[in-house]
């Protein structure tokens, strides 16, 4: 099927199909944030329910990314990718007809099961098809640009859809896109498997799920579930971590390669991903509530106001990649930290009558900071890693991003829930965003020096 297509054209089509999945998932995240007030109004959802609408997706995604990669290596990347598209499309369809917020949360989790099989598996497909280093670098550059583009288009497209057809349409739009991607994958994408796939680690996988779910539940439901339940969640999370670490250390093919964390750049990239993406998710959550509920703007108006931030992110992503290639990850990380921190400080005092120009200045600073963040995280994660482990290292960095998104929504949403009379305007909530920027800056300083880079060589030694 599709065998008559010239190879260069076929490769470009494969890249386009893989980027389509990235665009769909990235668009879904942005649009869902923009639709939260509409969901809250129609389904009578609480702030914690809105948090779970986001976190049910990101938690499941974070928990299954590495499992999906291992499964694809074993059973076939094209087959896994198509299954992911089908599940994501089915989950989207069900989200669009959800009669209450509880079922919406369940269907978002189903979406995430499919989503976990898309982006990391698609990136493996791209790496397998573009075998020349120069072509592969260009393809991954296109991949990064599409990620920025999905953030840029999301607010405006989401505003148009929600304003014109209601919040349910943001999920329905994924269905025809997913179907088209399934057909194109069957025609153009070659099947591939790893020659020596890693063994599955079901115990490690279960421990990761329990750890992330109990920690997030304890944060989100901290005010309403009662002290014994919350304390119990944190105890379960601590016990899961205490069991996970020695168990993974003893396995030949662990889900989590603990020896990677001997590398300061890798450990720093993991922490930076958690911190930076916690800032992103907190920013999107606060911004949506502020523009639509505190200021009373329409969904479309709110989307247009965030467009400069998204455009700067789309422009900053490829620029950051070039800076990393030319000068290393330090400069982009430092500028990213400053941009995020300044944004949080500027927005900490906003209220119903704040000048829209001041608000926009905060958005511009955040767009600059976030736009420069992704490339140095990926670079630092794989810097000095054995070549055969670079993909797994990148998967850990991707998981860290999703963990950051979950924790950002959980923590900042809990702060908003404690200030019900002024949603989205609390100085403390924006102060947390600013604090994340400061931590990104500090990590950029500590983890990119000569001493830090020298520690990356430790991952080549045995894990004792």
N, C-alpha and C positions, 0 to 999 in steps of 0.2 A: 504494500500500500504506500503510494507516494514515492516508489523507488525511482521513477523517472525524473524526479526533481533534482536539479544539479546540487552537488554537495554544499557549496557556499550558500545557496538559497535555502536549502533544507536547514542548515545550521541557524540561519537568521530566523526562520520560522520557529524552530525549537526555542530560540532565545525569546521570541515574541510570546509564545505560549507560556513559558515559564514566568516571564515578566507580567503577563496577564494575571496569573495567580497572585503574585506579589501585590499588584495594583489592587486587586479585588479585596484582599485581606487588609491592606493598609487603608483603603477607602472605607471599609467597614468599621474599623476602629474610630476613625475621625467622625464619621457620620453618626455613629451611635452616641458619642459624647454630645454632639449637637442636638440630638433628638431627646435627650434625657428629660427636659422640662415637659415636652409633649407626652412622653411615656408616663411621667409622674402624674400629669393631669388626667389622662384618660383611664389609667389603670389604678389610680389612687395609691401610688407607690410612695413608700417612705424613703428617706435619704439612704438608709441602710440597704433597701431593696435596689435603689439606683446603683449603689456601690457594687452589689452582687451582680447586677446586670453587666457591669464591666468586668468584675473580678472572676465571675464564673468562667468567662472566656479565657482571660489571661492565666488563671491558675491552671486550668486543664491544659492549655497550650504549653505553659512552662514545664508542667510535669511530664509531658509526653514527647517533647521535641527530640530528645536523645534516643528514646525508644523507637520513634518513627524513623530516625536515620538508620538505626541498626536493622530494623525490619526491612527497610528498603534495600539495604545492602544484601540482605539474605534472600528475600522473595522476589526482588526486582523493583527497580526505581520507577519505571513507567507504570507498572501495576499499582504500586503504592500511591503514586501521584494521582492516578485516575480514581482510586478509592477515596482519597482525600477530597478531590473535587466533588464526588458524588455526595459524601457526607456533609461537606460544607454547604452544598446546594440544598440538600434535604433540611439541614438545620436552619438555613435561611428561610426556606419556605414555611417551616413550622413557626419560626419566630414571627413571621408576618401574619399568622392567624392565631397567635397566642391569645387566649381569652382573659388571662390574668398574669400578674407579674411573676408569680411562682413558676408557671409553665414557661414564661419567657426566659427565666434564668436557666431552667433545665435545657431548653432548646439552644440557648447560647453555649452551654457546655458541649452539646452535640456538635455545634458549629466548630468549636475549638478542637474536638477530636479530628475532624477533617482538616482544620487549619494546621494542625501539627504535622500533617503529612504533605503539606504544600511547599512552604518556602524552603525549609532545609533540604527537602528531597529535590525540589526544583533546582536549587543551587548545585547539588551533586550532579544532576543531569547536565547542567550547563558546563560544569568542570569536565564531565566525561565527553561531551561533544566538542568543546573547544580545547583541543589537546595542546596546541602551540601556546607557549607562555604569553606572547604578545597578544594573540587573539583572545586568550582567556582573560587577560587584564582588561582589555577593552570591553569584553562581554560583562564582566563584573562591574565595570564603570557604568555601563548602561543600566545594569541591575540597580545600582545605588541611586542613579538619577530617577528611575521609575519610583523608587521608594519615596524620594522627596516630592515627586510629582503627585503621588497619591495623597500626601498631606496637603499639598497646595490646592488640589482640585476638590478635596473632600468637603471643606466648609461651604463652598459655593454650591456644589452639586447637592450636598445634603440640605442646604437651605432651600433650594428650588424644589427638591422632592418632598420634604416635610411640609413646606408652605403650599405646594400644589396638590399633593396626593396623600398627605398624612405620614406619620412616622413609620407605618408598616411598609411603605414602599421602599424604604432604605434596605430592607431585607429582601424583598421580592426582586430587586434589580440584580441580585447575585445569581438568581436561578438561570436566566438565559445565558449569562456570561459563563457560568459553570458548565452548562450543557455544551456550549460552543467549544470551551477548552477541552472537555472530554473527547469530543470528536476530533479536534485538531491533534490532540495527544496521540490518539489511536492511529492517525494517518502519518504523522511526521516524526514523532519522538521514538528513537530506538530504545529497546529494552537493554538494561545493563545491570550487572550485579558486582559486588566486591569479590575478588578472587579468594579472599580469606575473611569472610564476615565474622564480626565479633559475636560471641555467644550472648543470648539474652540474659538479663539479670532481673527476674521478676521480684525478688525480695528487695533489692535496692530500689526498684521502681516504686514498689508499694510504700517503702519508707519515705521516699521523696514526696509522694502524694500526701501522706499523712502529715509530714512536717509542714509543707506549704499550706495545706488546708486548715490545720489546727491553728497555725500562727495567724493566718489571715482572718479566720473566724473570731479568734480572740480579740483582734484589733477592731473589726467592724462592729461586732455585737457587744463590745465592752461595756456600753452604758445600759443596754437593755436586757442582757441575758442573766445578769446577776454575778456577783463576785465568785462563787464556787465554780460556775461554768467557765468563766473567763480564766481563772487560775488553772483549772483543769486543762484548758486548751493549751496554755503556755507550758504546762508540765508535759503534756503529750508531745508538743513540739520539741522540747528539750530532750526527752527520752528518745524520740525518733532520731534526732541528730546524734545522740550519744551512741546509739546502736549502729547507725548508718556508717559512721566514720571507720570504726575497726572492721566492720563487715566488708566494706569496699576495699580496705587495705589488703585483705586476705585473698580477694578474688583475682584470678588470672586475667579475666576480661571484665573489669568493673564498669558499672554504669558511669561512675564518676572517677576519673583518674586523679587521685589525691596528690600524686607526685607532681602534677602540673603546678600545684600551688607553691612549690619550691621556687618557681620563677616569680620574682617580684613584678615584672611587667604583666604576667598573666594574672596574678592575684589582684594587681591594681586595676587591670582592665575589667575583671569581674566586679569589683567594688564600684568602679566608675560607671559600669553599665547599670547596676542596681540603683545607684544614686542619681545618675542623670535621667534615667527613665522614670524614676519615682517623681522627679521634678516635672517631667513632661506630662505624666498622667495627672498629677496634682494640678498643674497649670490648666490642662484641658477641662478637668472637672470643675475647678473654680471659675474659669472663664465662662463656661456655658451657663452656670447658675447666675453669675454676675450680670452678663449681658441680657439674658432673657427674663430673669426674675427680678433682680434688683433694678436694672435700667428699663425693663419693659420693651426691649427691642424685639422685632419679629425674628423668626429663625433665619430668614434670608439676610436680614440686616446684620444679625450677629455673625453669620458666615462671612459676609463681605468685610466686616471690621477685622476679622482674624486673617484675611487674605494676605496682607503685607507680611505678617509673621511666617505664614506658610511659604510665600514666594522666597523670602530670604533663606528659609530652610532649604528649599529646592536649589537655590543658587549656591548656598554654602556647602552642600554635600560634595559636589565634584571639586570645588575649590579646596576643601579640606583634604580630599584624596591627593591632590597635587602637592599640597603643603607637606603632607606626611611623606610622600615619595621624595620630596626635595630636601626636607629639613628634619624629618622624624616627627613623632607624635606630640612632642612637648608643647610647641607653640599653639597648635589647634586646641589642645586640652586646656591650656591656660586661658586662652581667649574664650573658650566655651564656658569655663567656670565663671569668668568675670561677667559674661553676658547673662547667664542664668541668675547669678547673684544680684546684679544690678536690676534686672527685671523684677525679682521678688521684692527688692527694697522699694522700687517705684510703685508697685501695685499694692504694697502693704497698707497704704492709707486711702485706697479708693472707696468711694461711696456713691450714693444715688446722683449726686451733683458734681462729681469729679469731671474736670475737663477731659473731653474725649481725646484730646491731643496728648495728655499725660498718659492715658490708658494705652494709646497707640505707641507711645515711646517705650512703654514696658513690653508691648508685644514685639516691637522691632528688636529690642535687646534680647528677648528670649529666642526669636527666630535666628539671630546671628549665633547665639550660644549653642542652640540645639543643632543647627545646621553643620557646625564644625565638630560635633561630638562623635558621630558614628564611625568615621574612618579611623581615627586613632584608637578607638576601642578594639576594632577588628584587627588592626595592625599590631597593637600591643598584645592581644590575646595569642596571636600565632608567632610573635617575634621569638626567634630562637628555638621554636618547637621542632622536634623531628618531623621531617616532611610527611611521613605517613600518619602522623597524629595531628596535623594541622586542621583537618576537617573536624575532628572531635573537639579540638580546642575552640574552633569557631562555634560549634554547637553549644558548648558551655557558655560562651559569651552571649549567644542568642537567648539561651535559657535565662541568663542573668538579666537581660533586658526585660523579659516578661515578668520575672519576679519583681523587678523594680516597679513596673507598671502596677502590679497587684498591690504592692505595699504602699505605693504612693496614693492610690485611690483609697485604700483602707485607712491609712493614717490621716490624710487630709480630709477625707469624708467624715471621719470620727470627730475631727475638730469642727467641721461645718455643722454636724448634728448637735454639737454642744452649744451652738449659737443659732438656734432656729429662727430668731427674729431678724438676722442679717446674713442670709445665705450668700456665700461667696465673697464676703467683704472682710472677713476676720483678719486682723493683722498677723495673728499667730499662724494661720494657715499659709499666708503668703510668706511669712518669715521662714517657714519650713522649706519652701521653694528656694528662698535665698540661701538658706543653710546648705541645701544640696549643692548649689553653685559653688559655695565656699569649699565644700568637701571635694568637688571635682577639681577645683584649682589646686588644692593641697595634694591630692593624689597625682595630679599631673606633674607637680614638682618632684615628688618623692619617687615615683615609679619610672621615670624616664632618664635618670642619670646613669653614669657609667657603672656605678656599683649595682644598680638595679638590673641593667642589661647583662652584667656578668652573671647574675644568679640564674638567668634563663638556661645556662648550660647544665644546671643541676638536673633538669628533667631527663637528661640522657643517661643518668645513673640509675641503679636499681632502687626500688622503693623499699626501704627498710622501715 
